[in-house]
Amino acid sequence: MQFGVQELMGGSEILSGAQMGKQLFAALVAGAKRPDEPEPAFIDFTGIRVATASFLRESVIAFRDYARSTLTTLYPVIANATPPVTEEIAFFLHHRNDALWACDREPNGAIRNIRLLGELDDTQRATFESVLRLGEATAPALAANEQGATVGATAWNNRLSSLAALGLLMERRGGKTKLFVPVLRST
């Protein structure tokens, strides 16, 4: 799924203010459908030169939070954002101890320059890096395999679930066990 921000905002290149952010949020919600299988939703900033923190808070962050609580198989990702836009998002997220995927997406769908914007606390970062290293993880597998770990499966599940709530890991069910995979992966 992909949303063109400039198109949704009537061709504007500069996006500012909470009110304008709420307009984009409404457009994103109206266009979003819950997929049967987990998938990223690319919020494409092609053509956008500047977006303020108040705009981003009321649009992208609000939509990420909405999608993760309501459209549970949809994982918002920032795509094709200019350095000023990614800097504004990263600064805002850093102060909330929050993070969001970003990438560059080609017209053919190819993804490159995958990165995380924002900040994770030490525990979240370690858990996230474990999943990136393994490619996928379950709480019981992390409890059994992480070297020197004295953390039980329940704590691992809580950590993985919190990263899924942020939209950084996709959650898939395999019977009683939940499998977590990164929303985006470098190839």
Buried (B, 14 or more C-beta within 10 A) or exposed (E): BEBBBBEBBEEBEEBBEBEBBBBBBBBBBEEBEEBEEBEBBBBBBBBBEBBBBBBBBBBBBBBBBBBBEEBBBBBBBBBBBBEEBBEBBBEBBEEEEBBBBBBBBEEEEEBEEBBBBBBBEEEBBEBBEBBBEBEBBBBBBBBEEBEEBEBEBEBBBBBBBBBBBBBBBBBBEEEEEBBBBBBBEEE
